[in-house]
Amino acid sequence: MKFQANRDVFSEAVSFAVKLLPQRTTLPILSGVLIQATETGLILSSFDYEVSAQTEIAADVEETGTVLVSGRLLAEIANRLPNAPVRFSTEESRIIVSSGSASFTLLSMPVEEYPSIPQISSESGLVPAEEFAAAVAQVAVAASRDDVTPVITGVQLEVSENSLGLVATDRYRVAVREINWDGGNNASGETITALVPARTLQEVGKTFGNAGTISVAITNNDDRELIAFTANKKTVTSLLIKGNFPPVRRLFPDTTPNHAVMNTAELIEATRRVALVLEREAALRYSFSADGLTLEAIGSEQAQASETIDAVLTGDEIVVSLKPQFLLDGLGAVHSEFVRISFTRTENPNKPGPVLITSQSSKEEPSADSYKYLLQPNLLLR
């Protein structure tokens, strides 16, 4: 194999290919990046049996061939090469990578032991890339990070005729968002679901956020349920998480007559300040009244804090206790100047129900954004 490629293009392609690989793997072969030099250019791939990444780039290929090399090492080398074309060649089991006066010799890995990269031939639909990336960032923060219950470590994608719903939960909160979906001739009217690992989906959102349009394919191939995202000659595939995602949409109230509206940035800053005196995992007390919103933190005996900000309350006065970081996660996903916090009731009058966080375009008008974040309050501090 022998080729020459643009340094920046090659470096970006290698970085993309290895981005989703685990930091540690029990099989060293899976830490490699597969480089195929064809008459039309290069194909770089990686696969760890759960996630794959593949990209095509242009190159001047003198000799075609296929080679497997340590992915992260090649990515670090490519990222630090001088600003000159990359020259890549193989001699028996050695790989020579050079640029300008810099030269590296690497050992190749056995290509024949590398697993076959998943191939997705069908297309389920298209989503606007920027909107998809924003929705993933809003929703994935609510996914669980506890691998003990894998089914809630993912984001549930729910495809209907012309919309794509994203849902995530970690049992303490639920985040949902709807975006446009173009099913083309594949629109069947049936709802299709796919439970995708949150980490993979977040990387897809970051990588393809400026791609214009993302092609999404959901397929069942040889008892392996896969989802594929493709844009700009890049493809990421992922195994879907098996199991039944909890029916959390039914937790959202139909109406919320009791609610408060306040400035999003003011609430974020006040929460961060008052939470400084809290011990770990402690909650903040939020008291909503006609006079505004008062935040109170009862930390150790040496430190307490409180602050009052403007808030427009509709309905009864109410006090809830919320974990500040969970609240900040929801507020950070509200892309509007104002935020609305709506209150629900439970059968126990002394125990408030979940609070619903949505965006507001003004103090009076709800935003057209479909983002919703439901947060379960702690028991009131006594």
C-alpha positions in Angstrom: 0.0 0.0 0.0 1.2 3.5 -0.8 -0.6 6.8 -0.8 -0.4 10.5 -0.2 -3.1 12.7 1.5 -3.7 16.2 2.8 -2.5 16.3 6.4 -5.6 18.0 7.9 -8.0 15.8 6.0 -6.2 12.7 7.0 -5.9 13.7 10.6 -9.6 14.6 10.9 -10.5 11.3 9.3 -8.4 9.2 11.7 -9.7 11.2 14.7 -13.3 10.6 13.6 -12.7 6.8 13.2 -11.2 6.3 16.6 -13.4 8.8 18.6 -16.0 6.2 19.6 -13.5 3.4 20.5 -13.4 2.5 24.2 -10.3 3.8 26.1 -9.6 0.2 27.2 -10.5 -3.0 25.4 -10.0 -6.7 26.2 -9.2 -7.4 22.6 -6.2 -5.3 21.4 -7.3 -5.9 17.7 -10.4 -3.7 18.3 -8.2 -0.7 19.1 -7.1 -0.6 15.5 -8.2 1.6 12.6 -8.7 -0.2 9.3 -7.3 1.8 6.3 -8.4 0.7 2.8 -6.6 2.4 -0.1 -8.7 2.1 -3.3 -8.4 3.6 -6.7 -10.8 6.4 -5.7 -9.3 7.2 -2.3 -9.2 6.0 1.3 -11.8 4.3 3.6 -11.0 4.5 7.3 -13.0 2.3 9.7 -13.2 1.2 13.3 -15.4 -1.3 15.1 -15.6 -2.7 18.6 -18.7 -5.0 18.0 -21.0 -2.4 19.4 -20.2 0.9 17.6 -18.6 1.4 14.2 -17.3 4.5 12.4 -16.4 4.8 8.8 -15.3 7.7 6.6 -14.1 8.2 3.0 -11.5 10.8 2.0 -9.6 11.7 -1.2 -6.0 10.7 -1.6 -3.4 10.0 -4.3 -3.2 6.3 -4.2 -0.1 4.7 -5.9 -0.7 1.2 -4.5 -4.0 -0.1 -3.3 -4.3 -2.3 -0.2 -5.6 -2.7 3.3 -3.8 -2.3 6.6 -4.8 -2.3 10.3 -2.9 0.0 12.7 -3.2 1.2 16.3 -5.9 3.9 16.1 -5.2 6.2 18.9 -1.5 6.2 18.3 -2.0 7.0 14.6 -4.5 9.8 15.5 -1.9 11.4 17.9 0.8 11.2 15.2 -1.4 12.6 12.5 -2.5 15.4 14.7 1.1 16.5 15.3 2.6 16.1 11.9 4.2 19.1 10.2 2.1 21.1 7.7 2.9 19.1 4.7 1.2 16.2 2.8 1.1 12.8 4.6 3.0 10.0 2.9 1.9 6.5 4.0 3.4 3.2 2.8 3.8 -0.4 4.0 6.8 -2.7 4.0 5.9 -6.2 5.1 4.6 -5.8 8.7 5.8 -2.2 9.0 4.0 1.0 8.3 5.9 4.2 7.5 4.1 7.5 8.1 5.9 10.7 7.1 5.3 14.3 6.6 7.9 16.9 5.8 11.1 15.8 7.7 9.1 13.8 10.3 8.9 10.0 9.9 7.3 7.3 12.0 7.5 3.5 11.7 4.6 1.5 13.2 3.8 -2.2 13.3 0.7 -3.3 11.5 -1.9 -5.5 13.1 -3.4 -8.7 11.6 -6.2 -7.6 9.2 -7.5 -11.1 8.9 -8.5 -11.1 12.6 -10.5 -7.9 12.4 -14.3 -8.2 12.4 -16.4 -7.2 9.4 -17.7 -3.6 9.6 -21.6 -3.5 9.7 -23.1 -2.5 6.3 -26.4 -0.6 6.2 -28.1 -0.5 2.9 -31.5 0.9 3.7 -32.5 4.4 4.7 -35.3 5.1 7.2 -35.4 8.9 7.0 -33.7 12.2 7.2 -33.4 14.8 10.0 -32.0 18.3 10.0 -28.5 18.1 11.5 -28.5 21.3 13.5 -31.9 20.6 15.1 -31.0 17.0 15.8 -27.7 17.9 17.5 -29.5 20.5 19.7 -32.2 18.0 20.6 -29.6 15.4 21.6 -27.8 17.9 23.8 -31.0 18.8 25.5 -32.3 15.3 26.1 -29.2 13.1 26.7 -28.2 14.8 29.9 -31.2 13.1 31.6 -30.0 9.6 30.6 -28.7 7.4 33.5 -25.0 6.9 33.9 -25.5 3.7 36.0 -24.7 0.6 33.9 -26.6 -1.5 36.4 -29.8 -0.7 34.5 -28.7 -0.5 30.8 -32.1 0.3 29.5 -32.1 3.8 30.9 -28.5 4.6 29.8 -29.9 5.2 26.4 -32.0 7.8 24.6 -35.2 6.4 23.1 -35.8 7.5 19.5 -39.5 7.4 18.5 -40.2 7.8 14.8 -43.7 8.7 13.6 -44.8 9.8 10.2 -43.2 13.2 10.2 -41.6 13.7 13.6 -38.8 12.2 15.7 -39.2 12.1 19.4 -36.2 11.8 21.8 -36.8 10.7 25.4 -34.3 10.0 28.3 -34.7 9.3 32.0 -32.6 8.3 35.0 -35.7 7.8 37.2 -35.3 11.2 38.9 -36.0 13.2 35.7 -37.3 12.9 32.2 -36.4 15.0 29.2 -38.3 14.9 25.8 -38.0 16.8 22.6 -39.6 16.5 19.2 -38.0 17.4 15.8 -38.9 17.1 12.2 -38.5 13.8 10.4 -38.6 13.1 6.7 -39.5 9.4 6.1 -39.8 9.8 2.3 -41.4 6.8 0.7 -40.7 4.8 3.9 -43.4 6.4 5.9 -45.7 3.6 7.1 -47.7 5.4 9.7 -46.3 3.0 12.4 -44.2 4.3 15.3 -40.7 2.9 15.2 -38.5 3.0 18.3 -34.8 2.6 18.7 -33.0 2.8 22.1 -29.5 4.2 21.4 -26.6 4.5 24.0 -26.6 8.1 25.1 -22.8 8.5 24.8 -22.9 7.3 21.1 -25.8 9.7 20.3 -24.0 12.6 21.9 -20.9 12.0 19.7 -23.1 11.7 16.6 -24.7 15.0 17.5 -21.4 16.8 18.0 -19.8 15.2 14.8 -22.8 15.8 12.4 -24.2 19.0 13.9 -23.1 21.1 10.9 -23.7 18.5 8.2 -27.0 20.0 6.9 -29.0 16.7 6.9 -28.4 13.4 8.6 -29.6 10.1 7.0 -30.8 7.7 9.7 -31.4 4.0 9.1 -32.8 1.5 11.6 -32.4 -2.1 10.7 -32.5 -5.7 12.0 -29.6 -7.6 10.5 -28.8 -11.2 11.5 -30.5 -10.7 14.9 -28.5 -7.6 15.5 -30.6 -4.5 15.8 -28.6 -1.5 14.5 -29.0 2.2 13.8 -26.8 4.1 11.4 -26.2 7.8 11.0 -24.7 9.1 7.8 -23.6 12.5 6.6 -20.7 14.0 4.6 -19.3 10.6 3.7 -19.2 9.6 7.4 -21.2 6.8 8.9 -21.6 5.8 12.6 -23.5 2.6 13.5 -24.5 1.4 16.9 -26.1 -1.7 18.4 -29.4 -0.8 20.0 -29.9 -1.4 23.7 -32.2 -4.4 24.3 -35.1 -4.1 26.7 -38.3 -2.1 27.3 -37.9 1.6 27.9 -40.1 2.7 30.8 -43.4 4.5 29.7 -42.3 7.9 31.1 -44.3 10.1 28.7 -47.4 9.4 30.7 -45.8 11.2 33.7 -46.2 14.5 32.0 -49.3 16.4 33.1 -51.9 17.5 30.6 -52.4 20.9 32.2 -50.4 22.9 34.7 -52.4 25.9 36.0 -50.0 26.4 38.9 -46.7 27.8 37.5 -44.1 30.5 37.8 -42.1 32.3 35.1 -38.7 33.9 35.7 -35.5 34.9 33.8 -33.5 31.8 33.0 -30.0 33.3 33.5 -31.0 34.9 36.9 -32.3 31.5 38.1 -29.2 29.7 37.0 -26.8 32.2 38.6 -28.9 32.3 41.9 -28.9 28.5 42.1 -25.2 28.3 41.6 -24.5 30.9 44.3 -26.8 29.6 46.9 -25.7 26.0 46.3 -22.1 26.9 47.3 -22.8 26.1 50.9 -24.6 22.9 50.3 -23.1 19.5 51.3 -23.0 16.9 48.5 -26.3 15.5 47.3 -28.2 18.1 49.4 -31.2 19.9 48.0 -32.1 23.6 47.7 -35.4 24.9 49.0 -37.3 27.0 46.4 -40.2 29.1 47.8 -42.6 30.6 45.2 -44.8 33.4 46.3 -46.5 36.5 45.0 -43.3 38.4 46.1 -41.0 36.3 43.9 -38.8 33.2 44.3 -36.6 32.7 47.4 -33.8 30.2 47.3 -32.5 28.8 50.6 -29.6 26.5 51.4 -29.2 25.1 54.8 -25.6 23.7 54.7 -23.4 23.0 57.7 -23.7 24.9 61.0 -21.1 27.3 59.7 -22.7 28.2 56.4 -26.2 29.1 55.1 -27.4 31.1 52.1 -30.5 32.6 50.6 -31.4 34.8 47.6 -34.6 36.2 46.1 -35.2 36.8 42.4 -38.2 38.1 40.4 -40.8 35.6 39.5 -44.4 35.8 38.2 -46.5 33.2 40.0 -49.8 31.9 38.7 -51.8 29.9 41.2 -51.0 28.9 44.8 -47.8 29.6 46.6 -45.6 26.5 46.8 -42.3 25.3 48.3 -40.3 22.6 46.6 -36.8 21.1 47.3 -34.7 20.3 44.2 -31.2 19.0 43.7 -29.5 22.0 42.2 -27.4 20.1 39.6 -30.5 18.4 38.2 -32.3 21.7 38.0 -29.3 23.3 36.3 -29.2 20.5 33.7 -32.7 21.3 32.7 -32.3 25.1 32.8 -29.1 24.8 30.6 -31.2 23.1 27.9 -33.8 25.9 27.9 -32.7 28.0 25.0 -34.9 31.0 25.9 -34.6 34.2 27.9 -37.4 33.1 30.3 -38.3 29.7 31.8 -41.6 28.4 33.1 -41.6 26.0 36.1 -45.0 24.3 36.5 -46.1 22.4 39.6 -48.0 19.2 39.9 -49.8 17.7 42.9 -49.8 14.3 44.6 -52.4 12.7 46.8 -50.3 13.7 49.8 -50.7 17.4 50.3 -47.4 17.7 52.0 -45.5 16.1 49.1 -45.3 18.1 45.9 -45.3 16.3 42.6 -42.7 16.6 39.9 -42.0 20.1 38.5 -42.2 20.7 34.7 -39.6 22.9 33.1 -40.3 24.5 29.7 -39.1 27.5 27.7 -40.9 30.8 27.5 -40.4 33.4 24.7 -41.5 36.1 27.1 -43.0 36.4 30.6 -46.5 35.9 29.1 -45.9 33.6 26.0 -44.7 30.0 25.9 -42.0 29.2 23.4 -42.6 27.1 20.3 -39.8 24.8 21.5 -41.1 21.3 22.2 -38.5 20.7 24.9 -39.9 19.4 28.3 -38.0 18.5 31.4 -39.8 16.8 34.3 -37.9 16.8 37.6 -38.9 14.9 40.8 -38.4 17.1 43.9 -36.9 15.8 47.1 -39.1 15.7 50.2 -39.4 19.1 51.8 -36.5 19.9 54.2 -37.8 20.0 57.7 
